[in-house]
Amino acid sequence: MASKPDTWYIATPADGTIEMSRHAGTPVNLAASVGEVVDHPKPCTNLWFDESPFSYFRMVKRVGEALEDTGIWPITWPVRLWIVQPLGETGNWGQRHYPYRLLSHQIRVIEETDAHRALGAAGRDVLDVIQQQIPEQAVRWAADWDADPEGMRQRQWNWAQCGGRACGSGRWAESVAAATSHAHRESAAQTWIEHLARHAVDQALAGTDASMYAYSYAYGRATGHAVAAQHHARFDAYVLDALRGTGPSAGAVAVAPHAPDTGRRWASCRTASSTR
């Protein structure tokens, strides 16, 4: 039985132009080429190494990595996602490290597909969190911080380092999420998700008198919520609540609100860990 051919993806900004082609001065617009064969306007001769900022078409077969190495900056939304067919000679920088990537000098633009897929298997839910939930919550997170900076600082420390009976530590959960994104080939998706979450915070707090530290706290909470949405179907509550920072928001911490020294906080952290 013949194996199903791979599906290859290229992501572009909203106007459909490959961003790296724009930077190189030879813009290629995929939106204007659906159903057509597109030749690279200035292909490299030394396969497959860059001789210019845009030496070949870059595509991926793992859609969660479609936003990697696009040249799109600053990271923004919406983007557009295209299914393409590589034609002619193809290559790679190395199958060991880039098994999901392919390079070519000619493609056929098959069709446009839903852009949220580039944010991972739960892309729709991720966008809902970023666009609908974070803006309102960011204002509350910032206000919570500025209302009690010292108390929130200690709660945040305990969340990051200790966790509790109901959820793991924040730093541990973040490392688990990063490893899971890599395993599912959604590392680029997670990078974009985190940037979009921080941008949502910036927009929500623009014009407020939130402090720099309140911004930083809201960034952490926002990225945690968005990444939790990315992996919602993969993790149980122990990991998801750690990513979301349930401890800091609820005030359920293992340390006393005004623990006077780091030694006591570390002792409390060990106590919390031993009771899980």
C-alpha positions as a Markdown table, in Angstrom:
| # | Residue | x | y | z |
|---|---|---|---|---|
| 1 | Met | 0.0 | 0.0 | 0.0 |
| 2 | Ala | 1.4 | 3.4 | -1.0 |
| 3 | Ser | 2.1 | 5.8 | 1.8 |
| 4 | Lys | 0.2 | 9.1 | 1.8 |
| 5 | Pro | 2.3 | 11.9 | 0.4 |
| 6 | Asp | 3.5 | 14.6 | 2.8 |
| 7 | Thr | 1.6 | 17.9 | 3.1 |
| 8 | Trp | 4.0 | 20.9 | 3.0 |
| 9 | Tyr | 3.3 | 24.3 | 4.5 |
| 10 | Ile | 4.6 | 27.9 | 4.2 |
| 11 | Ala | 3.4 | 30.7 | 6.4 |
| 12 | Thr | 3.3 | 34.3 | 5.3 |
| 13 | Pro | 2.0 | 37.7 | 6.7 |
| 14 | Ala | -1.5 | 38.7 | 6.0 |
| 15 | Asp | -0.7 | 40.0 | 2.5 |
| 16 | Gly | 0.4 | 36.6 | 1.4 |
| 17 | Thr | 4.0 | 37.6 | 0.5 |
| 18 | Ile | 6.8 | 35.4 | 1.8 |
| 19 | Glu | 8.5 | 37.7 | 4.2 |
| 20 | Met | 12.1 | 36.7 | 3.5 |
| 21 | Ser | 11.4 | 37.2 | -0.2 |
| 22 | Arg | 10.3 | 40.8 | 0.6 |
| 23 | His | 13.5 | 41.4 | 2.6 |
| 24 | Ala | 15.6 | 40.2 | -0.3 |
| 25 | Gly | 13.9 | 42.6 | -2.7 |
| 26 | Thr | 12.3 | 39.8 | -4.8 |
| 27 | Pro | 8.8 | 39.5 | -3.3 |
| 28 | Val | 6.9 | 36.3 | -4.0 |
| 29 | Asn | 3.1 | 36.5 | -3.3 |
| 30 | Leu | 1.5 | 33.2 | -2.7 |
| 31 | Ala | -2.0 | 34.7 | -2.5 |
| 32 | Ala | -1.7 | 35.7 | -6.1 |
| 33 | Ser | -0.4 | 32.3 | -7.2 |
| 34 | Val | -2.9 | 29.7 | -6.0 |
| 35 | Gly | -3.0 | 26.8 | -8.4 |
| 36 | Glu | 0.1 | 28.0 | -10.1 |
| 37 | Val | 3.8 | 26.9 | -10.3 |
| 38 | Val | 6.1 | 29.5 | -8.8 |
| 39 | Asp | 9.8 | 29.5 | -9.7 |
| 40 | His | 12.3 | 31.0 | -7.2 |
| 41 | Pro | 13.2 | 34.5 | -8.5 |
| 42 | Lys | 16.9 | 34.1 | -7.6 |
| 43 | Pro | 17.9 | 30.6 | -6.7 |
| 44 | Cys | 21.2 | 29.8 | -5.0 |
| 45 | Thr | 23.7 | 27.6 | -6.9 |
| 46 | Asn | 25.3 | 26.0 | -3.8 |
| 47 | Leu | 22.7 | 23.6 | -2.6 |
| 48 | Trp | 21.5 | 23.9 | 0.1 |
| 49 | Phe | 23.2 | 26.9 | 1.6 |
| 50 | Asp | 22.2 | 30.5 | 1.8 |
| 51 | Glu | 23.9 | 32.8 | -0.8 |
| 52 | Ser | 21.3 | 35.6 | -0.1 |
| 53 | Pro | 18.6 | 36.3 | 2.5 |
| 54 | Phe | 16.2 | 34.3 | 0.3 |
| 55 | Ser | 18.0 | 31.5 | -1.5 |
| 56 | Tyr | 15.2 | 28.9 | -1.8 |
| 57 | Phe | 11.6 | 28.2 | -0.7 |
| 58 | Arg | 11.5 | 26.8 | 2.9 |
| 59 | Met | 8.6 | 24.6 | 3.8 |
| 60 | Val | 7.7 | 22.2 | 6.6 |
| 61 | Lys | 5.5 | 19.1 | 6.9 |
| 62 | Arg | 4.9 | 19.5 | 10.6 |
| 63 | Val | 2.4 | 22.4 | 10.7 |
| 64 | Gly | 3.3 | 23.4 | 14.2 |
| 65 | Glu | 6.7 | 24.4 | 12.9 |
| 66 | Ala | 5.4 | 26.5 | 10.0 |
| 67 | Leu | 6.1 | 29.7 | 11.8 |
| 68 | Glu | 9.8 | 28.9 | 12.4 |
| 69 | Asp | 12.3 | 30.9 | 10.4 |
| 70 | Thr | 9.8 | 32.9 | 8.4 |
| 71 | Gly | 11.4 | 36.3 | 8.8 |
| 72 | Ile | 8.2 | 37.7 | 10.1 |
| 73 | Trp | 9.0 | 40.3 | 12.8 |
| 74 | Pro | 7.5 | 41.6 | 14.9 |
| 75 | Ile | 5.5 | 38.5 | 15.6 |
| 76 | Thr | 1.9 | 39.4 | 14.9 |
| 77 | Trp | -1.5 | 38.0 | 14.0 |
| 78 | Pro | -3.2 | 37.2 | 11.7 |
| 79 | Val | -0.9 | 35.3 | 9.4 |
| 80 | Arg | -1.8 | 33.1 | 6.4 |
| 81 | Leu | -0.9 | 29.4 | 6.0 |
| 82 | Trp | -0.4 | 27.8 | 2.6 |
| 83 | Ile | -0.2 | 24.2 | 1.4 |
| 84 | Val | 2.4 | 23.9 | -1.3 |
| 85 | Gln | 3.9 | 21.1 | -3.4 |
| 86 | Pro | 7.7 | 21.1 | -3.8 |
| 87 | Leu | 8.8 | 20.6 | -7.4 |
| 88 | Gly | 12.1 | 19.8 | -9.0 |
| 89 | Glu | 15.2 | 19.1 | -6.9 |
| 90 | Thr | 14.7 | 19.3 | -3.2 |
| 91 | Gly | 17.1 | 19.2 | -0.3 |
| 92 | Asn | 17.6 | 19.8 | 3.4 |
| 93 | Trp | 20.2 | 21.1 | 5.8 |
| 94 | Gly | 20.3 | 17.7 | 7.4 |
| 95 | Gln | 17.7 | 15.0 | 8.0 |
| 96 | Arg | 19.0 | 14.3 | 11.5 |
| 97 | His | 18.1 | 17.8 | 12.9 |
| 98 | Tyr | 15.5 | 19.0 | 10.3 |
| 99 | Pro | 13.5 | 15.9 | 9.3 |
| 100 | Tyr | 10.3 | 18.0 | 8.9 |
| 101 | Arg | 11.9 | 20.7 | 6.6 |
| 102 | Leu | 12.3 | 20.8 | 2.9 |
| 103 | Leu | 14.0 | 23.3 | 0.5 |
| 104 | Ser | 13.3 | 23.7 | -3.2 |
| 105 | His | 13.5 | 26.3 | -6.0 |
| 106 | Gln | 10.1 | 25.6 | -7.4 |
| 107 | Ile | 6.7 | 25.1 | -5.8 |
| 108 | Arg | 3.1 | 24.8 | -6.7 |
| 109 | Val | 0.7 | 26.7 | -4.4 |
| 110 | Ile | -2.1 | 24.2 | -3.8 |
| 111 | Glu | -4.4 | 26.2 | -1.4 |
| 112 | Glu | -4.7 | 28.3 | 1.7 |
| 113 | Thr | -5.6 | 26.5 | 4.9 |
| 114 | Asp | -6.7 | 27.6 | 8.4 |
| 115 | Ala | -3.9 | 29.7 | 9.9 |
| 116 | His | -4.7 | 28.6 | 13.5 |
| 117 | Arg | -3.2 | 25.2 | 12.6 |
| 118 | Ala | 0.2 | 26.9 | 12.8 |
| 119 | Leu | -0.4 | 27.4 | 16.5 |
| 120 | Gly | -0.7 | 23.7 | 17.1 |
| 121 | Ala | -3.4 | 21.1 | 17.4 |
| 122 | Ala | -5.4 | 23.4 | 19.8 |
| 123 | Gly | -4.8 | 26.6 | 17.8 |
| 124 | Arg | -8.4 | 27.7 | 17.9 |
| 125 | Asp | -8.5 | 27.4 | 21.7 |
| 126 | Val | -5.2 | 29.2 | 22.0 |
| 127 | Leu | -6.5 | 32.2 | 20.0 |
| 128 | Asp | -9.6 | 32.3 | 22.1 |
| 129 | Val | -7.4 | 32.6 | 25.3 |
| 130 | Ile | -5.2 | 35.2 | 23.7 |
| 131 | Gln | -7.9 | 37.3 | 22.1 |
| 132 | Gln | -10.8 | 36.9 | 24.4 |
| 133 | Gln | -9.5 | 36.0 | 27.9 |
| 134 | Ile | -6.1 | 37.5 | 28.4 |
| 135 | Pro | -7.1 | 41.2 | 27.7 |
| 136 | Glu | -9.5 | 41.2 | 30.6 |
| 137 | Gln | -7.4 | 39.1 | 33.0 |
| 138 | Ala | -4.3 | 41.1 | 32.3 |
| 139 | Val | -5.8 | 44.2 | 33.9 |
| 140 | Arg | -6.7 | 42.2 | 37.0 |
| 141 | Trp | -3.3 | 40.6 | 37.2 |
| 142 | Ala | -1.5 | 43.9 | 37.1 |
| 143 | Ala | -3.9 | 45.4 | 39.6 |
| 144 | Asp | -3.3 | 42.4 | 42.0 |
| 145 | Trp | 0.4 | 43.0 | 41.8 |
| 146 | Asp | 0.4 | 46.7 | 42.3 |
| 147 | Ala | -2.0 | 46.4 | 45.3 |
| 148 | Asp | 0.4 | 44.1 | 47.2 |
| 149 | Pro | 3.8 | 43.9 | 45.5 |
| 150 | Glu | 5.6 | 42.2 | 48.3 |
| 151 | Gly | 2.9 | 39.6 | 48.9 |
| 152 | Met | 2.6 | 38.9 | 45.2 |
| 153 | Arg | 6.4 | 38.7 | 44.8 |
| 154 | Gln | 6.5 | 36.0 | 47.5 |
| 155 | Arg | 3.5 | 34.1 | 46.0 |
| 156 | Gln | 5.1 | 34.2 | 42.6 |
| 157 | Trp | 8.4 | 32.9 | 44.0 |
| 158 | Asn | 6.7 | 30.0 | 45.7 |
| 159 | Trp | 4.7 | 29.2 | 42.6 |
| 160 | Ala | 7.9 | 29.2 | 40.4 |
| 161 | Gln | 10.0 | 27.2 | 42.7 |
| 162 | Cys | 7.7 | 25.0 | 44.8 |
| 163 | Gly | 4.2 | 24.4 | 43.6 |
| 164 | Gly | 2.0 | 22.6 | 46.1 |
| 165 | Arg | -0.2 | 19.6 | 46.7 |
| 166 | Ala | -2.5 | 20.3 | 43.8 |
| 167 | Cys | 0.0 | 21.4 | 41.1 |
| 168 | Gly | 3.6 | 21.3 | 40.3 |
| 169 | Ser | 6.0 | 24.3 | 40.3 |
| 170 | Gly | 5.8 | 26.8 | 37.6 |
| 171 | Arg | 9.4 | 26.4 | 36.3 |
| 172 | Trp | 9.0 | 22.6 | 36.2 |
| 173 | Ala | 5.7 | 22.9 | 34.3 |
| 174 | Glu | 7.3 | 25.3 | 31.8 |
| 175 | Ser | 10.1 | 22.8 | 31.1 |
| 176 | Val | 7.5 | 20.1 | 30.6 |
| 177 | Ala | 5.6 | 22.2 | 28.2 |
| 178 | Ala | 8.7 | 23.1 | 26.2 |
| 179 | Ala | 9.7 | 19.4 | 25.9 |
| 180 | Thr | 6.2 | 18.5 | 24.9 |
| 181 | Ser | 6.1 | 21.2 | 22.2 |
| 182 | His | 9.4 | 19.8 | 20.8 |
| 183 | Ala | 8.1 | 16.2 | 20.9 |
| 184 | His | 5.0 | 17.2 | 19.0 |
| 185 | Arg | 6.9 | 19.5 | 16.6 |
| 186 | Glu | 5.1 | 22.6 | 18.0 |
| 187 | Ser | 8.2 | 24.5 | 19.2 |
| 188 | Ala | 7.6 | 27.4 | 16.8 |
| 189 | Ala | 3.9 | 27.4 | 17.7 |
| 190 | Gln | 4.8 | 27.8 | 21.4 |
| 191 | Thr | 7.2 | 30.6 | 20.6 |
| 192 | Trp | 4.6 | 32.5 | 18.7 |
| 193 | Ile | 1.9 | 31.8 | 21.3 |
| 194 | Glu | 4.1 | 33.3 | 24.0 |
| 195 | His | 4.8 | 36.4 | 22.0 |
| 196 | Leu | 1.1 | 36.9 | 21.1 |
| 197 | Ala | 0.1 | 36.5 | 24.7 |
| 198 | Arg | 2.6 | 39.2 | 25.8 |
| 199 | His | 1.4 | 41.5 | 23.0 |
| 200 | Ala | -2.2 | 41.0 | 24.3 |
| 201 | Val | -1.0 | 42.1 | 27.7 |
| 202 | Asp | 0.7 | 45.2 | 26.2 |
| 203 | Gln | -2.5 | 46.2 | 24.5 |
| 204 | Ala | -4.6 | 45.6 | 27.6 |
| 205 | Leu | -2.4 | 47.6 | 29.9 |
| 206 | Ala | -1.7 | 50.5 | 27.4 |
| 207 | Gly | -2.8 | 53.7 | 29.0 |
| 208 | Thr | -2.9 | 52.3 | 32.5 |
| 209 | Asp | -0.5 | 53.2 | 35.3 |
| 210 | Ala | 0.6 | 49.6 | 35.8 |
| 211 | Ser | 4.2 | 49.3 | 37.1 |
| 212 | Met | 7.0 | 47.6 | 35.3 |
| 213 | Tyr | 6.8 | 44.7 | 37.7 |
| 214 | Ala | 3.0 | 44.4 | 37.2 |
| 215 | Tyr | 3.7 | 44.1 | 33.5 |
| 216 | Ser | 6.2 | 41.4 | 34.1 |
| 217 | Tyr | 3.8 | 39.5 | 36.3 |
| 218 | Ala | 1.0 | 39.8 | 33.8 |
| 219 | Tyr | 3.3 | 38.6 | 31.0 |
| 220 | Gly | 4.1 | 35.4 | 32.9 |
| 221 | Arg | 0.5 | 34.7 | 33.8 |
| 222 | Ala | -0.6 | 35.3 | 30.2 |
| 223 | Thr | 2.0 | 33.1 | 28.5 |
| 224 | Gly | 1.3 | 30.3 | 31.1 |
| 225 | His | -2.5 | 30.5 | 30.3 |
| 226 | Ala | -1.9 | 30.5 | 26.5 |
| 227 | Val | 0.6 | 27.5 | 26.7 |
| 228 | Ala | -1.8 | 25.6 | 28.9 |
| 229 | Ala | -4.4 | 26.0 | 26.2 |
| 230 | Gln | -1.9 | 24.7 | 23.6 |
| 231 | His | -1.4 | 21.5 | 25.7 |
| 232 | His | -4.8 | 21.3 | 27.3 |
| 233 | Ala | -5.6 | 17.8 | 25.9 |
| 234 | Arg | -2.1 | 16.5 | 26.7 |
| 235 | Phe | -1.7 | 17.4 | 30.4 |
| 236 | Asp | -3.6 | 16.8 | 33.6 |
| 237 | Ala | -4.6 | 19.4 | 36.1 |
| 238 | Tyr | -1.4 | 19.1 | 38.0 |
| 239 | Val | 0.6 | 20.5 | 35.0 |
| 240 | Leu | -2.1 | 22.8 | 33.6 |
| 241 | Asp | -2.7 | 24.6 | 36.9 |
| 242 | Ala | 1.0 | 25.0 | 37.4 |
| 243 | Leu | 1.3 | 26.7 | 34.0 |
| 244 | Arg | -1.7 | 28.9 | 34.7 |
| 245 | Gly | -0.2 | 30.0 | 38.0 |
| 246 | Thr | -3.2 | 28.9 | 40.0 |
| 247 | Gly | -1.3 | 29.3 | 43.3 |
| 248 | Pro | -0.4 | 33.0 | 42.8 |
| 249 | Ser | -3.9 | 33.9 | 41.8 |
| 250 | Ala | -5.6 | 32.1 | 44.7 |
| 251 | Gly | -3.0 | 33.0 | 47.3 |
| 252 | Ala | -2.7 | 29.3 | 48.2 |
| 253 | Val | 1.0 | 29.3 | 48.9 |
| 254 | Ala | 3.3 | 27.1 | 51.1 |
| 255 | Val | 5.2 | 30.1 | 52.5 |
| 256 | Ala | 4.0 | 32.6 | 55.1 |
| 257 | Pro | 2.9 | 35.9 | 53.5 |
| 258 | His | 5.8 | 37.7 | 55.1 |
| 259 | Ala | 8.5 | 35.0 | 55.4 |
| 260 | Pro | 11.5 | 37.0 | 56.6 |
| 261 | Asp | 14.3 | 35.2 | 54.9 |
| 262 | Thr | 15.2 | 33.0 | 51.9 |
| 263 | Gly | 16.2 | 30.2 | 54.2 |
| 264 | Arg | 12.7 | 29.9 | 55.5 |
| 265 | Arg | 11.3 | 30.0 | 52.0 |
| 266 | Trp | 13.5 | 27.2 | 50.9 |
| 267 | Ala | 12.5 | 25.2 | 54.0 |
| 268 | Ser | 8.8 | 25.8 | 53.1 |
| 269 | Cys | 9.5 | 24.8 | 49.5 |
| 270 | Arg | 11.0 | 21.5 | 50.6 |
| 271 | Thr | 8.1 | 20.9 | 52.9 |
| 272 | Ala | 5.6 | 21.6 | 50.1 |
| 273 | Ser | 7.5 | 19.2 | 47.8 |
| 274 | Ser | 7.5 | 16.4 | 50.4 |
| 275 | Thr | 3.7 | 16.5 | 50.8 |
| 276 | Arg | 2.8 | 16.0 | 47.2 |
